[in-house]
Amino acid sequence: MSVDRAVREWVHGWALTRGTPAPVEEPDGYRVDVGLPGHRVRYVLPDVSTVDERCAALTAPGTWLKICGSPAVPPQWTVGGPEYLMGKDLFSPQRVSALPGYRVSRSSDGVVVRAADGSLAAAGRFAVWGEASVVDQVVTEPAHRRKGLGSVVMSELDALAVELGAVRAVLVATEDGLALYRRLGWAVLSPVTAAHLPGRL
């Protein structure tokens, strides 16, 4: 899976999961007009070739960059922790059952796992764009970690995606999720640098 294709699929799927306008293709990547306080606009760049020009031209607070690679960015940009563009092929997903006491529910846009008392234990969202499933916002609540619920969520998301015709999947992982995704067959396609311009809008 090429980085360029994975980025294209990821940014379009991410926009679907977040309910933003569709990405706008630019000469060096994509722009998403997110429109949230502190997250006005996001630029996604498949490589580092125009990072210097982008950082010099972008000055508005609430501007975000996601860059495939590990470039240096000017000090006025706040850089987040390491992230990773990851991908995998979807063939016959292996379903993982939740432990007794947990209830799994599926919907058209994701999976929710609830504890016996009805509280949220784990969840994840996805969207299918073209032939790719884009996974987003996978979380396991602290009190329910180390019980395999992340694997449950991911296996259900894979199954849903295959039912909708997806043949591969992409996501951007944080360091916290990297080990889980690797264990589930995901491969790192590129390191990702995330940075934003903080301040009053």
Helices and strands as residue ranges (DSSP letters): H 3-18, E 24-26, E 29-32, E 41-45, H 51-57, E 63-68, E 78-79, E 83-89, E 103-107, E 110-114, E 120-129, E 132-140, G 142-144, H 149-163, E 168-174, H 175-183, E 187-196
